[in-house]
Amino acid sequence: MTEQTKESKGEKAVKQGYLIYEAWEAKKNERFIQMFQKAGELENIAFSFVAKEEYSKMPLPDFVLNRTRDTKVSQWYEHKNIVVFHDSLITEIGNHKAKTLHFLEDHLPDAVKMKKWKPESVFLSKDQLTEWIDNFPSFGSNIFEAQKETEIVIKSVNGHGGSEVALLPVTIQKGQNLQEALSKQSGQDRQKLLAMLETYRGKDVLIQEKIASKSRDVRVYIVGNMIYQAVLRQGKEDFRSNFSLGGAVSAYSMNEEEKEWVNAFVKAFSKRTLGMAGIDFLIDEQERWIFNELEEMVGCRMLYQTTSKDIVKDYVRWIKRFV
């Protein structure tokens, strides 16, 4: 029986959805893909895994979940008027930490931006970083003037899961800039710092103040531009709190003030669609929630470990509204 015949008899045609992954990442997420397929059966949706290398050769589906972090994949389907989560803009800024911050600077309400909402941050392109390394310790401009004594973190703009994040062996005193702090370092400390910077050569990076958070942060899961569930993470012997690095996790119930704060960030993306994503906040010593990053291709192991919620099932049910 054809799909058209089924519809004429009152049966709904099965919608076709692609889960596009890098081939190596699909192997790691095989169970996750199966969860989508099982949830899809309940909603008359057939999910198929498609390797990134093959997507342009496949028949067009009804919709796509782009799990590659590659903006070009989303753009390809957008040009063919196929619904894709996430769209090319969210995929781009959600996998580039500096672009996320720039987007939020433009779209957060002034009431939020008047408060401490993000770490002090400086973006260095790969060319700027190379210039710094090659002329170390001299840098062409006096960057990062500290408002208080602070340690410094370096991050590649496209790392995830706590990868490519390091604490630099330098402390900037109040009123100092980074260049002044480096000038007071011992030769041994400078060499250690230079060796760390070398590991980031060829990458765009963020230089940020280290937020004193006692290795705590909260990931807020978002489904369909709505708060879904928060999970508290506590790091173990590491300033990073990522679950994949051994941090402890527990479900977290936000109070109304916290929900209002998080919703300001969610609404900043309201002209786009956050299908299933995560927004991470560091909790500082004053219990303020400091924006850390947007996880566009968010993982869900923590959620299944700490709650009885089935985010895949709920996400698929939400997707059905669009297809």
BASEBA-750180 format. One record per residue (C-alpha): residue in one letter; chain; residue number from 1; x, z negated, y. Coordinates in Angstrom, 2 decimals. Last residue first. Layout:
! BASEBA-750180
   code   unit   pos         x         z         y
      a      A   NUM         X         Z         Y
...
END
This chain:
! BASEBA-750180
   code   unit   pos         x         z         y
      v      A   323      5.99    -10.40     17.66
      f      A   322      6.26    -12.71     20.66
      r      A   321      4.02    -15.55     19.51
      k      A   320      5.67    -15.43     16.08
      i      A   319      8.90    -16.65     17.67
      w      A   318      7.32    -20.10     18.24
      r      A   317      6.46    -20.47     14.54
      v      A   316     10.00    -19.35     13.71
      y      A   315     11.38    -22.03     16.03
      d      A   314      9.18    -24.72     14.45
      k      A   313     10.32    -23.80     10.94
      v      A   312     13.95    -23.68     12.03
      i      A   311     13.62    -26.97     13.90
      d      A   310     12.34    -28.86     10.86
      k      A   309     11.98    -32.43     12.10
      s      A   308     12.57    -35.35      9.73
      t      A   307     15.37    -36.65     11.92
      t      A   306     19.05    -37.66     11.75
      q      A   305     20.63    -35.33      9.20
      y      A   304     18.36    -32.38      9.96
      l      A   303     19.17    -32.66     13.66
      m      A   302     22.88    -33.05     13.12
      r      A   301     23.00    -29.95     10.93
      c      A   300     21.31    -27.83     13.62
      g      A   299     23.97    -25.56     15.10
      v      A   298     23.46    -24.01     18.52
      m      A   297     24.25    -20.40     19.23
      e      A   296     23.69    -20.70     22.99
      e      A   295     25.27    -24.13     23.27
      l      A   294     25.13    -24.84     27.01
      e      A   293     27.90    -27.10     28.23
      n      A   292     28.99    -30.43     29.66
      f      A   291     26.37    -31.61     32.14
      i      A   290     26.95    -35.21     33.20
      w      A   289     24.24    -37.70     32.22
      r      A   288     24.82    -40.85     34.25
      e      A   287     25.17    -44.11     32.30
      q      A   286     27.53    -45.51     34.96
      e      A   285     30.41    -45.32     32.49
      d      A   284     29.67    -41.64     31.86
      i      A   283     27.31    -40.10     29.32
      l      A   282     28.41    -36.52     28.62
      f      A   281     25.57    -34.01     28.42
      d      A   280     25.13    -31.11     26.01
      i      A   279     22.34    -28.54     26.24
      g      A   278     21.41    -26.95     22.93
      a      A   277     19.66    -23.70     22.10
      m      A   276     16.73    -22.22     20.21
      g      A   275     14.74    -19.66     22.18
      l      A   274     16.08    -20.32     25.67
      t      A   273     14.23    -17.62     27.56
      r      A   272     15.13    -16.25     31.00
      k      A   271     13.36    -16.92     34.30
      s      A   270     13.17    -20.57     33.22
      f      A   269     16.94    -21.03     32.90
      a      A   268     17.16    -23.50     35.80
      k      A   267     13.99    -25.00     34.34
      v      A   266     15.96    -26.30     31.36
      f      A   265     18.50    -27.91     33.70
      a      A   264     15.80    -29.68     35.74
      n      A   263     14.13    -30.59     32.45
      v      A   262     17.19    -32.59     31.47
      w      A   261     16.94    -34.82     34.53
      e      A   260     13.17    -35.31     34.15
      k      A   259     13.63    -36.17     30.48
      e      A   258     16.30    -38.73     31.38
      e      A   257     14.00    -40.38     33.93
      e      A   256     11.14    -40.42     31.43
      n      A   255     13.16    -42.15     28.71
      m      A   254     14.90    -40.14     26.02
      s      A   253     14.63    -41.03     22.33
      y      A   252     17.91    -40.39     20.53
      a      A   251     18.42    -39.46     16.89
      s      A   250     21.80    -40.61     15.61
      v      A   249     25.24    -39.08     15.19
      a      A   248     28.75    -40.27     14.31
      g      A   247     31.70    -38.04     15.23
      g      A   246     33.87    -36.46     12.56
      l      A   245     35.18    -33.36     14.33
      s      A   244     32.20    -31.20     13.33
      f      A   243     29.91    -33.80     14.91
      n      A   242     31.61    -33.27     18.28
      s      A   241     32.35    -36.40     20.30
      r      A   240     35.62    -35.37     21.93
      f      A   239     37.77    -38.17     23.38
      d      A   238     39.02    -38.76     19.84
      e      A   237     39.37    -41.89     17.69
      k      A   236     35.80    -41.42     16.44
      g      A   235     33.34    -39.73     18.78
      q      A   234     29.76    -40.92     19.24
      r      A   233     26.95    -38.36     19.33
      l      A   232     23.38    -39.02     20.44
      v      A   231     20.78    -36.45     19.34
      a      A   230     17.90    -35.29     21.53
      q      A   229     14.82    -33.44     20.32
      y      A   228     12.63    -30.47     21.32
      i      A   227     12.79    -30.13     25.10
      m      A   226     10.96    -26.92     26.02
      n      A   225     12.28    -23.48     27.01
      g      A   224     11.09    -22.04     23.67
      v      A   223     12.99    -24.56     21.58
      i      A   222     15.63    -26.75     23.25
      y      A   221     17.84    -29.28     21.49
      v      A   220     19.33    -31.95     23.72
      r      A   219     22.84    -32.91     22.69
      v      A   218     23.87    -36.28     24.00
      d      A   217     27.41    -37.48     24.58
      r      A   216     29.60    -40.45     23.90
      s      A   215     33.40    -40.52     23.61
      k      A   214     33.60    -43.70     25.72
      s      A   213     32.32    -41.47     28.53
      a      A   212     35.09    -41.52     31.10
      i      A   211     34.69    -37.90     32.23
      k      A   210     38.00    -36.09     32.03
      e      A   209     38.41    -33.99     35.16
      q      A   208     38.32    -30.32     34.40
      i      A   207     40.63    -27.31     34.12
      l      A   206     38.57    -24.43     32.75
      v      A   205     40.23    -21.59     30.90
      d      A   204     40.41    -17.81     30.50
      k      A   203     42.72    -17.08     27.59
      g      A   202     45.93    -15.07     27.20
      r      A   201     48.12    -18.17     27.10
      y      A   200     46.12    -21.18     25.91
      t      A   199     48.71    -22.43     23.40
      e      A   198     51.34    -22.05     26.12
      l      A   197     49.52    -24.66     28.20
      m      A   196     50.21    -27.27     25.53
      a      A   195     53.94    -26.46     25.46
      l      A   194     54.03    -26.64     29.27
      l      A   193     52.46    -30.10     29.18
      k      A   192     55.04    -31.38     26.70
      q      A   191     57.82    -29.87     28.77
      r      A   190     56.47    -31.53     31.89
      d      A   189     56.24    -34.87     30.11
      q      A   188     59.90    -34.65     29.07
      g      A   187     61.03    -33.67     32.56
      s      A   186     59.32    -36.73     34.00
      q      A   185     56.24    -36.20     36.11
      k      A   184     56.11    -36.77     39.87
      s      A   183     56.02    -33.09     40.80
      l      A   182     53.19    -32.56     38.32
      a      A   181     50.92    -34.96     40.20
      e      A   180     51.64    -33.18     43.48
      q      A   179     50.75    -29.79     41.96
      l      A   178     47.54    -31.17     40.46
      n      A   177     46.26    -32.44     43.78
      q      A   176     46.57    -36.02     44.91
      g      A   175     43.94    -37.91     46.91
      k      A   174     43.21    -40.36     44.10
      q      A   173     45.95    -40.14     41.47
      i      A   172     46.15    -37.24     39.03
      t      A   171     47.09    -38.13     35.47
      v      A   170     49.03    -35.68     33.30
      p      A   169     49.45    -35.23     29.54
      l      A   168     46.61    -32.70     29.20
      l      A   167     43.62    -33.64     27.06
      a      A   166     42.69    -30.67     24.90
      v      A   165     39.69    -28.45     24.15
      e      A   164     40.23    -25.25     22.16
      s      A   163     37.76    -26.26     19.46
      g      A   162     35.17    -28.96     20.19
      g      A   161     32.46    -27.09     18.28
      h      A   160     32.82    -24.11     20.58
      g      A   159     35.53    -22.30     22.53
      n      A   158     34.56    -19.54     24.95
      v      A   157     35.83    -20.84     28.30
      s      A   156     39.04    -22.21     26.84
      k      A   155     39.17    -25.85     27.76
      i      A   154     41.75    -28.00     29.57
      v      A   153     41.10    -31.67     30.28
      i      A   152     42.69    -33.75     33.04
      e      A   151     42.96    -37.50     33.52
      t      A   150     41.59    -39.03     36.68
      e      A   149     42.38    -41.36     39.54
      k      A   148     39.67    -40.78     42.12
      q      A   147     38.48    -37.94     44.34
      a      A   146     41.17    -35.75     42.78
      e      A   145     42.37    -32.57     44.46
      f      A   144     42.21    -29.85     41.83
      i      A   143     44.24    -26.93     43.01
      n      A   142     47.10    -26.71     45.48
      s      A   141     47.83    -23.01     45.35
      g      A   140     50.48    -20.72     43.87
      f      A   139     51.46    -23.09     41.09
      s      A   138     54.94    -24.43     40.48
      p      A   137     55.48    -26.29     37.20
      f      A   136     55.79    -23.72     35.72
      n      A   135     56.36    -20.23     37.09
      d      A   134     55.63    -18.35     33.85
      i      A   133     52.98    -20.87     32.79
      w      A   132     51.23    -20.78     36.16
      e      A   131     51.25    -16.98     36.31
      t      A   130     49.90    -16.83     32.76
      l      A   129     47.09    -19.20     33.74
      q      A   128     46.22    -17.04     36.73
      d      A   127     46.20    -13.92     34.55
      k      A   126     44.06    -15.59     31.88
      s      A   125     41.60    -16.52     34.61
      l      A   124     41.67    -20.09     35.84
      f      A   123     38.40    -21.88     36.60
      v      A   122     38.59    -25.26     38.33
      s      A   121     36.16    -28.07     37.53
      e      A   120     35.08    -31.46     38.82
      p      A   119     32.84    -32.62     35.99
      k      A   118     29.13    -31.86     36.31
      w      A   117     25.89    -33.43     37.66
      k      A   116     27.09    -36.10     40.10
      k      A   115     24.21    -36.03     42.55
      m      A   114     23.42    -33.70     45.45
      k      A   113     23.29    -30.87     42.90
      v      A   112     20.24    -32.42     41.25
      a      A   111     18.12    -32.71     44.41
      d      A   110     19.42    -29.30     45.48
      p      A   109     17.58    -27.69     42.57
      l      A   108     19.67    -25.97     39.90
      h      A   107     19.75    -22.16     40.01
      d      A   106     22.91    -21.00     41.80
      e      A   105     25.21    -23.84     40.76
      l      A   104     23.65    -23.55     37.30
      f      A   103     24.76    -19.93     36.99
      h      A   102     28.29    -20.78     38.15
      l      A   101     28.51    -23.62     35.63
      t      A   100     27.38    -21.35     32.80
      k      A    99     29.82    -18.65     33.94
      a      A    98     32.68    -21.15     33.69
      k      A    97     31.66    -22.20     30.18
      h      A    96     31.48    -18.67     28.79
      n      A    95     29.44    -18.41     25.59
      g      A    94     26.08    -19.44     27.05
      i      A    93     26.77    -17.29     30.12
      e      A    92     26.97    -14.07     28.10
      t      A    91     24.34    -14.79     25.44
      i      A    90     21.95    -16.02     28.14
      l      A    89     22.50    -12.81     30.11
      s      A    88     22.28    -10.50     27.07
      d      A    87     19.01    -11.90     25.77
      h      A    86     19.05    -14.57     23.12
      f      A    85     17.08    -13.92     21.24
      v      A    84     16.17    -10.24     21.10
      v      A    83     12.87     -8.39     21.56
      i      A    82     13.49     -4.67     20.98
      n      A    81     13.09     -2.35     23.97
      k      A    80     15.83      0.04     22.76
      h      A    79     18.11     -0.80     25.69
      e      A    78     17.44     -4.45     24.95
      y      A    77     18.64     -3.91     21.39
      w      A    76     22.06     -2.65     22.47
      q      A    75     22.30     -5.27     25.22
      s      A    74     21.83     -8.09     22.72
      v      A    73     24.64     -6.77     20.52
      k      A    72     26.86     -6.18     23.55
      t      A    71     26.55     -9.82     24.59
      d      A    70     28.41    -11.00     21.48
      r      A    69     27.88    -14.65     20.52
      t      A    68     27.17    -13.31     17.01
      r      A    67     23.92    -15.10     16.20
      n      A    66     21.63    -12.43     17.70
      l      A    65     18.13    -13.20     16.45
      v      A    64     16.39     -9.82     16.51
      f      A    63     12.84     -8.52     16.82
      d      A    62     10.43     -5.95     15.39
      p      A    61     13.24     -4.24     13.48
      l      A    60     14.98     -0.92     14.28
      p      A    59     16.40      0.83     11.23
      m      A    58     20.07     -0.08     10.58
      k      A    57     23.21      1.77     11.68
      s      A    56     23.64     -0.15     14.95
      y      A    55     23.49     -3.45     13.05
      e      A    54     26.25     -2.70     10.53
      e      A    53     29.45     -4.34     11.81
      k      A    52     27.49     -7.35     13.04
      a      A    51     26.31     -7.97      9.50
      v      A    50     22.55     -7.93      9.03
      f      A    49     20.70    -10.78      7.32
      s      A    48     17.02    -10.01      6.84
      f      A    47     14.05    -12.11      7.94
      a      A    46     10.58    -11.07      6.82
      i      A    45      7.84    -12.56      9.00
      n      A    44      4.32    -13.28      7.78
      e      A    43      4.45    -16.80      9.27
      l      A    42      4.87    -18.84      6.08
      e      A    41      7.33    -16.29      4.68
      g      A    40      9.37    -16.64      7.86
      a      A    39     10.11    -20.30      7.17
      k      A    38     11.66    -19.34      3.81
      q      A    37     13.71    -16.55      5.36
      f      A    36     14.84    -18.78      8.20
      m      A    35     15.93    -21.47      5.75
      q      A    34     17.77    -18.84      3.70
      i      A    33     19.81    -17.91      6.78
      f      A    32     20.77    -21.56      7.25
      r      A    31     21.88    -21.83      3.61
      e      A    30     24.10    -18.76      4.02
      n      A    29     25.66    -20.13      7.22
      k      A    28     29.33    -20.22      6.14
      k      A    27     28.96    -16.85      4.46
      a      A    26     27.22    -15.52      7.59
      e      A    25     30.21    -16.58      9.66
      w      A    24     32.55    -14.28      7.76
      a      A    23     30.16    -11.33      8.15
      e      A    22     29.69    -11.87     11.90
      y      A    21     26.04    -12.63     12.19
      i      A    20     22.79    -10.79     12.94
      l      A    19     19.55    -12.34     11.73
      y      A    18     17.14     -9.40     11.80
      g      A    17     13.36     -9.75     11.99
      q      A    16     10.71     -7.53     10.40
      k      A    15      7.05     -8.35     10.91
      v      A    14      4.78     -8.23      7.88
      a      A    13      1.58     -6.35      8.64
      k      A    12     -1.50     -8.53      8.93
      e      A    11     -4.18     -7.92      6.35
      g      A    10     -7.59     -6.90      7.63
      k      A     9     -7.99     -3.85      5.40
      s      A     8     -6.86     -1.51      8.19
      e      A     7     -3.77     -3.67      8.65
      k      A     6     -2.81     -3.30      5.00
      t      A     5     -3.31      0.45      5.16
      q      A     4     -0.94      0.67      8.15
      e      A     3      1.68     -1.42      6.34
      t      A     2      1.44      0.98      3.39
      m      A     1      0.00      0.00      0.00
END
